Amino acid sequence: MDLDNFEAPASGKMTPYTAVFIFSAGILLSNFIFNTLLMKKPLNGPPLSYKEYFNGNFSVHTVGLLGVSSGDWQLAQPYCGR
């Protein structure tokens, strides 16, 4: 990553935004692999199909969103000015 020149980085280097984008794309793509593996061979409980995975109702989806937003808030706390 070229931290000295964001507008035109040196040849073979990325800007910070490009690096974050590529890292995020890698997480998104690898998520499909890991979800599939853990659904077929779960650590706890019976195996799950994609149909069962997406069959959750609104309350289950809301619990997941609350968990994610809670984690985001906890990660952001050190950066929030109090």
FENGI-V74722 format. One record per residue. N is the residue number from 1. RES is the residue in three letters. PSI is psi in degrees with one decimal (none if undefined). OMEGA is omega as a letter, one per 40 degrees, with the letter a starting at -180 (999 if undefined). BURIAL is # if it has 16 or more other ideal C-beta (glycine too) atoms within 10 Angstrom, else .. Layout:
# FENGI-V74722
((N/RES/PSI/OMEGA/BURIAL) (N/RES/PSI/OMEGA/BURIAL))
This chain:
# FENGI-V74722
((1/MET/134.4/a/.) (2/ASP/101.9/a/#) (3/LEU/-5.2/a/.) (4/ASP/-28.5/a/.) (5/ASN/96.8/a/.) (6/PHE/-30.9/a/.) (7/GLU/-39.2/a/.) (8/ALA/83.3/a/.) (9/PRO/159.7/i/#) (10/ALA/156.9/a/.) (11/SER/129.7/i/.) (12/GLY/1.6/i/.) (13/LYS/159.1/a/.) (14/MET/159.7/i/.) (15/THR/162.5/i/#) (16/PRO/-38.4/i/.) (17/TYR/-39.4/i/.) (18/THR/-41.2/i/.) (19/ALA/-42.7/i/.) (20/VAL/-39.7/i/.) (21/PHE/-46.0/a/.) (22/ILE/-40.4/i/.) (23/PHE/-44.2/i/.) (24/SER/-39.8/i/.) (25/ALA/-38.7/i/.) (26/GLY/-39.7/i/.) (27/ILE/-44.3/a/.) (28/LEU/-46.6/a/.) (29/LEU/-41.3/a/.) (30/SER/-22.6/i/.) (31/ASN/-38.2/i/.) (32/PHE/-38.3/i/.) (33/ILE/-49.8/a/.) (34/PHE/-37.5/i/.) (35/ASN/-44.4/a/.) (36/THR/-45.7/a/.) (37/LEU/-44.3/a/.) (38/LEU/-21.2/i/.) (39/MET/-36.7/a/.) (40/LYS/-35.8/i/.) (41/LYS/74.3/a/.) (42/PRO/156.6/i/.) (43/LEU/-28.1/a/.) (44/ASN/131.6/i/.) (45/GLY/179.8/a/.) (46/PRO/159.6/i/.) (47/PRO/155.7/a/.) (48/LEU/142.6/i/.) (49/SER/166.0/i/.) (50/TYR/-33.2/i/.) (51/LYS/-44.1/i/.) (52/GLU/-36.0/a/.) (53/TYR/-43.4/a/.) (54/PHE/6.0/a/.) (55/ASN/5.8/a/.) (56/GLY/153.5/i/.) (57/ASN/-176.8/a/.) (58/PHE/-37.6/a/.) (59/SER/-36.7/i/.) (60/VAL/-40.9/i/.) (61/HIS/-39.9/i/.) (62/THR/-40.4/i/.) (63/VAL/-41.3/i/.) (64/GLY/-42.5/i/.) (65/LEU/-39.3/i/.) (66/LEU/-39.5/i/.) (67/GLY/-42.9/i/.) (68/VAL/-45.1/a/.) (69/SER/-33.2/i/.) (70/SER/-43.4/i/.) (71/GLY/-40.4/i/.) (72/ASP/-42.1/a/.) (73/TRP/-41.4/a/.) (74/GLN/-36.1/i/.) (75/LEU/-31.0/a/.) (76/ALA/-16.1/a/.) (77/GLN/-46.9/a/.) (78/PRO/-22.2/a/.) (79/TYR/-9.1/i/.) (80/CYS/128.2/i/.) (81/GLY/128.0/i/.) (82/ARG/none/999/.))
